Amino acid sequence: MEFLPHDVIEYHILERLDVETLLRFKSVSKQWNSTIQSPNFKKRQLIYHRRQSRQDPYVLLVSVHDGSAHNSVYEALRTLPVDSSSSSSVSAQIPTCWENKLYQVCNTSCDGLICLYDFDDMPSIVVNPATRWHRTFPPCNYQLVAAERSKRYAEKIKRGEEDDDAYNYPIPSPGFGKDKINGTYKSVWLYNSAKLGVNNNTSTCEVFDFATNSWRYLVPASPCLILHTQAPVYLDGSLYWFTASSDDGEYSNDGETMVLSLDLHTETFQIIAKAPFLHASDLKINMSNLNDRLCVSEEKGLNQVIWSFDSHHKTWNQIYSIDLTIAFSLCGRPMLALVPLAVLDKDKLLFYSREFGDAFVTHDPITKSYVLAAQTPNRDAYAVYYFPSLISIL
């Protein structure tokens, strides 16, 4: 290798290698380490592998219990490789420095980065599961208010008092994504603020910009209420939420369920085209990013239909129809609506059980077949689909 020019090594060899190999190759020389650590190389390596589909995707499993309920050792994070040609996959534990702290996870990844959070006054975490890099950032004002109410509720319970209003406030989920123009990453909390008492607006939006390392309020905020029972989805520089028709952020038969978007560069909201699931129950719909397409799955009896949004024609097209009776039989138990995670090779759909989080199934729409791809020890875990990368936030 010493006889090859370094630009040949960088652009024609290193750039084409997977993340695991590159992490080992950092120890070859100081020059290789400097190259692999450079932000420009990290971006090019991710873009190359996403375009060429040269690197297998993974699923990150985030535990939502401490292990005591299942008499098992608590493991905060596990990673599960995804291979459409295999009928089974084995998960592996990712060591973390916060093993004694429970975190929830944002619905979608961005550049191989995943955001963990809690309804507490503890810092949130952005983590790269492939490199083990992580960065903490402070809680937003909503988290501080929620933590204070939680403490007040616990104190009243100890005194034997009741407090019906202690948890009578919105319970949203944050979004995490990237401004495609400036390349800056942002965390966004959008919530219906009428019952929270933060201000008099119908909604409040807090944005954490990693470039400035600070929180700020976005004014004006959303023009409509959001459905708090559903987490936002990141796709191509924007975050997406379902809308709600009541001020408590819950589904109402009297209103319409539509999709709200936030452009992370212009920081403006808009309602995108009306959808065929306008009056769907909040427990029967789920939004996801499938193969860089905004998709919504809707449970209809014993079937689950998946719609894809065509941003050019502003229409929704049905792309999958899942027979839930077959999927349930593979998992060995009835469940709530399945959560679509990714589209694999040859349009195979990967989804998992939202109710238990330990069973993963693939569906081939051409052969109409279903395969139990994996079962993991992570009962009650949330799953996030991601491509391994070297990306970190400076």
C-alpha positions in Angstrom: 0.0 0.0 0.0 2.9 2.4 0.7 3.6 2.6 -3.1 0.1 3.8 -3.9 -0.7 7.6 -3.9 -2.8 8.5 -0.8 -5.6 10.0 -2.9 -6.0 6.6 -4.6 -6.2 4.8 -1.3 -8.7 7.4 0.1 -11.1 7.7 -2.9 -10.8 4.2 -4.4 -10.2 1.9 -1.5 -11.1 3.4 1.9 -14.2 5.1 0.8 -15.6 1.8 -0.4 -15.1 -0.1 2.8 -17.7 -0.7 5.5 -17.7 1.1 8.9 -16.5 -1.9 10.9 -13.4 -2.3 8.7 -12.6 1.4 8.7 -12.7 1.5 12.5 -10.0 -1.2 12.5 -8.0 0.5 9.8 -7.7 3.7 11.8 -4.8 2.0 13.6 -2.8 1.4 10.4 -1.2 4.8 10.4 -1.7 8.4 11.5 -2.5 9.4 8.0 -5.2 6.8 7.6 -6.6 7.7 11.0 -6.7 11.4 10.0 -8.4 10.6 6.7 -11.1 8.3 8.3 -11.8 10.8 11.1 -12.2 13.8 8.7 -15.9 15.0 8.3 -15.7 15.1 4.5 -14.6 11.5 4.3 -17.3 10.4 6.7 -20.0 12.1 4.5 -18.6 10.7 1.2 -18.4 7.2 2.7 -22.0 7.3 3.8 -23.3 8.7 0.5 -21.3 6.1 -1.5 -22.7 3.1 0.5 -26.3 4.4 0.5 -26.2 4.9 -3.3 -24.5 1.6 -4.0 -26.4 -0.4 -1.3 -23.0 -1.8 -0.4 -23.5 -1.9 3.4 -26.1 -3.9 5.2 -28.6 -1.9 7.3 -29.2 -2.5 11.0 -32.0 -2.3 13.5 -31.2 -0.7 16.9 -33.3 -2.1 19.8 -33.8 0.3 22.8 -35.0 -1.3 26.0 -37.9 0.4 27.8 -37.6 -1.6 31.0 -34.8 -2.3 33.5 -34.9 -6.1 33.3 -36.5 -6.7 36.7 -39.9 -7.5 35.2 -38.5 -10.3 33.1 -35.8 -11.4 35.5 -33.1 -10.6 33.0 -30.0 -8.4 32.8 -30.8 -4.9 31.6 -29.2 -4.0 28.3 -29.9 -0.5 27.1 -29.0 -1.0 23.4 -28.7 -4.0 21.1 -28.1 -4.0 17.4 -29.6 -6.4 14.9 -28.2 -6.9 11.4 -30.7 -7.0 8.6 -30.2 -9.4 5.7 -33.2 -10.1 3.4 -31.5 -13.3 2.2 -31.3 -14.8 5.6 -34.2 -16.3 7.7 -32.5 -15.4 11.0 -30.4 -12.7 12.6 -28.5 -12.5 15.9 -28.5 -9.3 17.9 -25.5 -8.0 19.8 -25.3 -5.8 22.9 -23.8 -2.3 22.5 -22.0 -1.2 25.6 -23.1 2.2 26.9 -22.2 4.5 29.8 -25.8 4.9 30.8 -26.8 1.3 31.6 -28.8 2.3 34.7 -30.9 4.9 32.8 -34.0 4.2 30.7 -34.4 6.1 27.5 -36.9 6.3 24.8 -35.9 6.7 21.1 -36.9 9.0 18.3 -38.8 7.3 15.5 -36.3 7.6 12.7 -32.5 7.8 12.3 -30.5 10.4 10.4 -27.2 9.7 8.8 -26.7 6.7 11.1 -27.3 8.8 14.2 -30.2 8.1 16.6 -31.6 10.4 19.3 -32.5 9.1 22.8 -34.6 11.1 25.2 -36.7 10.9 28.4 -39.6 12.8 30.0 -37.2 14.0 32.7 -34.7 16.8 33.5 -31.9 14.4 32.3 -29.9 15.3 29.2 -30.9 13.7 25.9 -28.3 11.7 23.9 -27.4 11.5 20.2 -25.6 8.2 19.6 -23.9 6.5 16.6 -24.4 2.8 17.3 -21.7 1.8 14.7 -18.9 3.8 16.3 -20.2 4.1 19.9 -19.8 7.9 19.6 -22.4 9.9 21.6 -23.1 13.4 22.6 -25.5 14.7 25.3 -27.5 17.9 25.1 -29.7 19.6 27.7 -33.4 19.0 28.2 -35.9 21.5 26.7 -38.4 23.5 28.7 -41.1 20.9 28.1 -39.0 18.2 29.7 -38.3 20.4 32.7 -42.0 21.1 33.2 -42.9 17.4 32.7 -40.2 16.4 35.3 -41.5 18.9 37.8 -45.0 17.6 37.5 -43.8 14.0 37.8 -42.0 14.9 41.0 -45.1 16.7 42.4 -47.2 13.6 41.6 -44.8 11.3 43.4 -44.7 13.5 46.5 -48.5 13.5 46.7 -48.7 9.8 46.3 -46.3 9.4 49.2 -48.6 11.6 51.3 -51.6 9.5 50.3 -53.1 12.4 48.3 -54.6 12.3 44.8 -53.7 14.6 41.9 -55.8 14.0 38.8 -54.1 16.8 37.0 -50.5 15.7 37.6 -50.4 13.7 34.4 -53.1 15.6 32.6 -50.7 17.2 30.1 -49.5 16.4 26.5 -47.1 13.5 26.1 -45.5 14.0 22.7 -42.3 12.6 21.2 -39.4 14.7 19.8 -38.1 14.6 16.3 -34.4 14.5 15.2 -33.1 15.4 11.7 -30.8 17.6 9.6 -31.1 20.9 7.8 -30.1 19.7 4.3 -28.9 23.1 3.2 -26.6 24.0 6.1 -25.9 20.5 7.2 -26.8 21.2 10.8 -28.6 18.7 13.0 -31.7 19.7 15.1 -33.9 18.2 17.7 -37.5 19.4 17.8 -40.2 19.2 20.4 -43.7 20.1 19.1 -46.5 19.8 21.5 -50.1 21.1 22.2 -49.6 23.6 25.0 -53.1 24.5 26.0 -53.1 22.0 29.0 -49.4 22.3 29.7 -49.8 26.0 30.6 -46.5 27.0 28.8 -48.3 29.8 26.9 -51.6 30.6 25.4 -50.9 29.3 21.9 -52.5 26.1 20.6 -49.1 24.6 20.0 -45.5 25.2 21.1 -42.3 24.3 19.2 -38.8 24.1 20.8 -35.8 23.6 18.5 -32.3 22.6 19.6 -29.7 23.6 17.0 -26.4 21.6 17.5 -24.5 24.3 15.7 -25.3 26.8 18.4 -25.7 24.2 21.2 -28.9 25.9 22.5 -32.7 25.6 22.7 -35.0 28.3 21.2 -38.7 28.7 20.6 -39.9 28.6 17.0 -42.4 31.4 16.3 -44.9 31.0 14.7 -45.4 27.4 15.8 -47.6 24.8 14.1 -50.9 26.1 12.7 -52.7 23.0 14.0 -52.7 20.5 16.8 -50.7 17.2 16.6 -51.5 13.7 17.5 -49.4 13.0 20.6 -49.8 9.2 20.5 -47.7 9.1 17.3 -44.0 10.0 17.0 -42.7 12.3 14.2 -40.8 10.9 11.3 -37.7 12.4 9.6 -37.3 12.4 5.8 -35.2 14.4 3.4 -34.7 17.5 5.5 -38.2 17.6 7.1 -40.1 16.2 10.1 -43.7 14.9 9.8 -46.5 14.6 12.3 -50.1 13.5 12.3 -52.6 16.2 13.1 -55.2 16.0 15.8 -58.7 17.5 16.3 -58.7 18.0 20.1 -56.6 20.0 22.4 -55.4 17.0 24.4 -53.6 15.6 21.3 -55.9 12.5 21.0 -57.9 11.1 18.2 -61.4 12.4 17.7 -64.1 11.0 15.4 -65.3 14.5 14.7 -62.1 15.6 12.9 -59.7 14.7 10.1 -56.3 13.1 10.5 -53.8 14.8 8.1 -50.0 15.1 7.9 -48.1 18.2 9.0 -44.5 18.9 7.9 -41.7 21.1 9.2 -38.9 22.1 6.9 -35.8 22.1 9.1 -34.0 24.7 6.9 -36.8 27.3 6.5 -38.4 26.2 9.8 -41.9 26.6 8.4 -44.9 24.3 8.8 -47.4 23.2 6.2 -50.2 20.6 5.7 -49.5 18.2 2.9 -52.1 16.6 0.7 -55.1 15.0 2.3 -54.8 11.2 2.8 -57.1 8.2 2.5 -56.8 7.5 6.2 -58.5 10.8 7.2 -60.6 9.4 10.0 -58.4 6.5 11.1 -58.0 5.7 14.8 -54.7 6.7 16.3 -54.1 3.1 17.4 -54.5 1.8 13.8 -52.2 4.1 11.9 -48.4 4.5 11.9 -46.1 6.8 10.0 -42.6 5.7 8.8 -39.8 6.3 6.4 -39.6 3.4 4.0 -36.8 3.5 1.4 -36.7 7.4 1.6 -40.5 7.6 1.1 -43.1 9.0 3.5 -45.4 6.1 4.3 -48.4 5.5 6.5 -49.7 2.1 7.5 -53.4 1.6 8.4 -54.9 -1.4 10.1 -58.2 -2.5 8.4 -59.6 -5.5 10.2 -57.3 -8.4 9.5 -55.3 -6.5 7.0 -52.8 -3.7 7.2 -52.5 -1.4 4.2 -49.4 0.7 3.6 -49.6 4.0 1.7 -46.7 5.9 0.1 -46.8 9.6 -0.5 -45.9 10.8 -4.0 -44.5 14.3 -3.4 -44.5 15.1 -7.1 -48.2 14.4 -7.8 -49.2 15.1 -4.1 -51.1 11.7 -4.0 -51.1 8.6 -1.8 -50.6 5.2 -3.4 -51.1 1.8 -1.8 -47.9 -0.2 -2.0 -48.4 -3.1 0.4 -51.3 -5.1 1.9 -50.3 -7.3 4.9 -52.3 -10.3 6.1 -52.2 -9.9 9.8 -53.4 -13.4 10.6 -50.3 -14.9 8.9 -48.0 -12.4 10.7 -49.6 -13.1 14.0 -49.2 -16.8 13.6 -45.5 -16.5 12.9 -45.0 -14.4 16.1 -47.1 -16.8 18.1 -49.6 -14.3 19.5 -52.1 -11.6 18.5 -50.7 -8.0 18.5 -51.5 -4.5 17.7 -50.8 -3.1 14.3 -47.3 -4.0 13.1 -44.7 -1.3 12.6 -43.0 -1.1 9.2 -39.3 -0.6 9.5 -37.7 -0.8 6.1 -37.9 -2.0 2.5 -35.1 -4.5 1.9 -33.8 -6.0 -1.4 -36.4 -6.9 -4.0 -39.1 -4.8 -2.2 -39.3 -7.1 0.8 -40.9 -5.3 3.7 -39.5 -5.6 7.2 -41.8 -4.9 10.2 -42.0 -5.8 13.9 -44.5 -6.1 16.7 -44.9 -2.7 18.4 -46.6 -4.4 21.4 -43.6 -6.6 22.3 -40.7 -5.4 20.2 -39.0 -8.8 19.9 -40.4 -10.4 16.7 -39.3 -9.3 13.2 -41.1 -10.4 10.1 -40.4 -9.9 6.4 -43.1 -9.9 3.7 -42.4 -10.6 0.0 -45.2 -8.9 -2.0 -44.4 -10.9 -5.2 -44.5 -14.4 -3.7 -47.0 -13.3 -1.0 -44.8 -15.1 1.6 -43.9 -14.2 5.2 -40.8 -15.1 7.1 -40.0 -14.7 10.8 -36.6 -12.9 10.3 -35.6 -12.7 14.0 -36.7 -13.0 17.6 -34.6 -11.2 20.2 -34.3 -11.3 24.0 -35.3 -7.6 24.0 -38.9 -7.8 25.2 -40.7 -4.4 25.3 -38.0 -2.7 23.1 -38.4 0.0 20.5 -36.8 -0.6 17.1 -35.1 2.0 14.8 -33.8 1.2 11.3 -30.4 2.8 10.4 -27.4 2.5 8.0 -24.0 2.3 9.8 -21.9 5.5 9.4 -18.9 7.2 10.7 -20.9 10.5 11.2 -20.6 12.5 14.5 -21.7 16.0 15.4 -18.8 18.3 16.2 
